[in-house]
Amino acid sequence: MTCPTIPDSKNCAKYGKQMDYVNWRWKPQGCDMARFQPQLFLNIVQGKTLAFAGDSIGRNQMESLLCLLSQVEAPTKVHSDTKDKFITWNFRSYNFTLMALWTKFLVEDSQREINGTLVESHDMHLDKLDARLAANLHEINILVVSSSRWFFRTNYLYEDGKLIGCIYCSEDNITSFSVISAIQRVFRTAISNLNSRRESRLQLTVVRTATPAHFENGQWNTGGTCNRTEPVGEGTAMTSTSEREIRDVQVEEANRAQKEKKQKGGMNIEILDITKLMSMRPDAHPGIHWNNEWMRGYSDCSHWCLPGPIDMWNELLLAVLYKYKKNVEVQ
């Protein structure tokens, strides 16, 4: 598949990676999964706006979808901020808008400074939706949310403007939170806020579960690599305990919202549960095969090559949209 919008950082074949990883395809038990149909996708979302809110892994999924849809029509970039983190594309024949909204945590945050220098810790307001996300809700019809990677560092947690705890801080008189409990509170806040905002035009919110990294023999900054050339079997799937627990609380909060929707009404919510199946694909990361001119010697074992198994996420997304086809089309 040729793709005019594929970023060099995900164009693994261009940088020498053998493309055996595209020959493996996930097959669900008990049903058939149709290959992605870009024409069908565009027909369903005609006249709508779909946004991915999350970190660079969420952006990765948007880049995959952009490539898949470009088989039907070349998209036009209509907006990008100076850091290329808030991007809008348009498929003009379908009046369909595709957005990437950068957010580390889904909730409001600010990066801490020490002596005027930014450090790798944040103040997170668990009861406030990310301001840039909130500001765009008046035009978004379908939203895919995800978050997990940025929680694994020292972060300080606030509610009602008051410090209530921290992650990885070990400071006296501050309650210690686990990453799992912080993520659960964030997803509960985010989903509740999305459902209650009057200005929102959301018809469907999709929670995409955590995706595993596959560093071996170290982490990204300690020489970790991902050199495997084949998927691993289900019995040896490479998922950490924390990733499984994150997936579980994300699903729990989405299920909670689904039950509330049945009782009280509100937006539709679905789950894109990709954690287990992606745990079996350590072969599909860029590794050293990317344009790492600023980070020479570092392997990318977090993001996913394009094309590759990440495209399956959008096959699942299409299945979800097809389920809500009538709702999405008539509103």
N, C-alpha and C positions, 0 to 999 in steps of 0.2 A: 504494500500500500504506500503510495506516495502521498505526502502531506505537506502543503506549503507552509503550515503554521507550526510544525514540529520544532520544539526548542532543541538547540544543540545539546543541552544538558541531559536530554532523554533520548537523543538520537544515537543509540548505542552502536548500531551497525556502522554508522559513519566513522566511529572511532575504534573500529576493529573487533567488536564483540561478535562472535559467531552466533547466528540467529536460530540455533536449535530450539531456543526457548519458545519460539512462536508456534512450534509444531505440537505442543502439548496443550490440551484443552480440558478444562474442568467439566465434568459431567455429573449433574445431580442424580440422586437416586430416586427412582419412581416416577420420573417425568423427563421430558425432553426440553432442552433449552435451545430455542432458535437463535441462530446467529443474528447479530445486530442488523436491523433494517433501517438505514438512515432516512429513507423516504417516509416510512411509517412514523418514525420519531418526529420528523418535521411536521407531518400532517397533524399529529396529536397536539403539538405545542404551538401551532400556528397562532400568531397574534398574542403570544404570551412572553413572559420573562422568567427565565430559570437562572438561579444563582447558586454558586457554591461558596459557602461561608466556612472558612477554616484556614489551616496553615498551608505549607507548600505541598502536602500530600493531597489536600483538597484541590489545590491548583493543578496537581498532576492529573486528577480525574477530569477536570475541566479541559485540560489539554488533550486528553484522550478523546473526549466527546467531540471537541472541535475538529480533530482529525477524522473521526468517523463520519461526521456530518458533512465534511468538505467533499466527500465522494459525490454528493448531490449538488451542492452549491458552495462556491468559494465565499467564506465569510468576510465581512468588512470590519476592521477594528475602528470603533467610533470613540473610544476613550481609553486613556491609560495615564495613571499618575506618574510623577517623576521617578518613583522607585519601582514602577511596573508591578505594583501589588494590587491595585484596583483597576480591573480591565473589563471593558465591555465590547462584545462583538455582536454583529447583527447579520442575520440571514434575510436579506431584503425581500426576496420573493415570498417569504413566509411571514414577514413582519415578526420574526422571532429574535429575541434578545437573549444573549448568554453572558453571564457576569461571573467574575471571580472577585470575591470580597475577602481581603486578608484580615484574619483575626487569629490571634494566638490561642485565646481561651474562650471565645464566644461572649464572655462578659468583659466589662470595662477593666482596663489595666493600664498601668504606667510603669515604665522601666526605671529602676532605682539608679541613683547617682551617688558616687563617693568622690568628694573633692572635684566635682565637675566632670567626672568620667563615668560613663554609663557602665553598669555592671550587669552580670547575668542573673539578676533577680528582679522580681516584679511585685507591685502592689496590685492585688486582684480584688475587685468589688463583686462579691458573689451574688448580690441582689440587683445588679445593674447590667442590662444587656449592652454589649459593645455598641458604642455610639455610632460608628460608621455603618454597622449592620442595621441598627434601628432607623437610621436616616434614609435607608433605601427600601424599607418595607412597604412604602406606599406604591411601589411599582413592581414588586416581585410577586409572582403567582405560585412558583414552585421553588422550594428552597432545600438544598442538601447541606446539612450541617455535620461537622466533624471536628474533633479536637482531642489531643492526648499528649503529643510529643513535648510541648513546652512546660508541662507540669513537673517534669523530672529535673528540677533545680530548686534552689532556695526561693520560695515565693511566700508573700505575706497576704493573709486573707482578711477581708473587711466585710462587715455588714452594717448598714445604717451609718456608714462613715467611721465605724469603730473597729479597731484591730481585734479579731477574734481568734487568730491562730496563724500557724505557718507550716510550710512543708520544708523539710530538710534544714531547719534552722537551729534546733537544739539550744534555744535561748531561755534563760530563766524567766518565769512569769508569763510565758507565751505558750498557749496550748498547741501541742504538736498534732497536725493532721496528716493522715496518709494520703498519698496521691489518689488512691481509689476513692476515698470519701470526698476529697475536694472535687474530683471529676463528677461524682454523682450529684453533688450540690450544684455544680455549674450546669449540668444538663437539665436538672429540675428547674432551675431559674430560667435558663434559656427557653426551654419549651413552654413554660408558663407565660413568660413575657411575650413570646411570639404569638401565643393564642389569645392574649388579652388586649393587645394594642389595637385601638380603634382605627388607626390610620392604615393598618395592615390590609393588603389585598391577597394574603396567602390563602391558597386553596389546598396546598399539600406541602407538608414538611417531611423530609426523609432524613433519618438519622443513620449516617454511615459509621459502622463500628470501627474500632481501632485496627490498624494494619501493622503487622510486625516488621521490624528491621531484622536483617540477617547477618550482622557482623560476627565474624569468627576470629579467634586469636587476638582479641582486643576490640576497642570501640572505635568510633570514627576518628578520634584524635590520639589514639594509642596504637595505631598500626592495624586496626581491624580490617578484614577483607571479606569478600563474598565471591569466591572463585568457583562455586559449584556450577556444573553444566547441565544438571538434570533436576527435576522436581524430587522431593523426598516423599515417601509414603506416609499415609495417615498415621501410622504407628510411631513414626519418627518426626512428625511435624514439628517445626522449629518455632514454637510459641512460648514465650516466658509466662510464668505464673501471673505476673502483673498485667500482661496484655490480655490474658483470658479474663482476669478480674475486671479490667476496664471494660472489655466487651460486655461482660455480664451486667454491670451497672448501667451501661448505656442502653442495653436492651430493656432492663428493668424500668428505667425512666420513660422510655418510649411506650412500653406496655402500660405503665401507669397513666400516661396521657391518652392512650387509646381507650382505656376504661372510662376515664373522665369524659371523653368525647361522646361516648355512648350515653352517659348520664346527663350531661349538660350541653352537648353540642359543641361547635367550634370547628377548628381546622382539622383536616385529615392528617394523620401521621403514620408513617410506615418506617420499616427498618431495612437497611441494606447491610446484611450480616455477612461480612467478607473475611472476618478474622481467621477462622479455621482454614478456609480454602487457600488464603494467601500465605498461611504459615508453611504450606507445602511447596512454595515457589522461591526458594533462595537463589535459583538460577536466573531470575528475571530482573535483577537490579543492574544499574549501570556498572557498578564496581569501579574499575579504573577507566572504563570506556565512556568518557564524557569530556567536555571541554574545560578541564579543571586547570586552566592557566593561572588562576589565583590560588588554587589549593593543590599544587602538584604533589603527587605521592599519596593523596587521600582517596580512599574508596567511598563511593556512594552506595551504601547498602540499605538505604531507607526508601528512596524514590524508585520508580518503576520505569523500565524501558518502554518506548513507544515505537512500533506497536508492541503489544505484549499482553500478559494476563490481566493488566489493569483495565483493558478494554471490556473484559467480562463484567466489571462493575457497571458499565453502562448498558450492557445487555440486561442485567438485573434491573437497572433503573428504567429501561424501556418496558420491562414486564410490569413494574409498579405503575408506570404512567398508563399503560394499556388497561390495567385494572380500574383506574380512575378516569378512563377516557371520556366518559360522558360528563363527569363533574368538571373536568378541566376544559372541555370544549364549550360547554353551555354558559359558563360564568364569565 
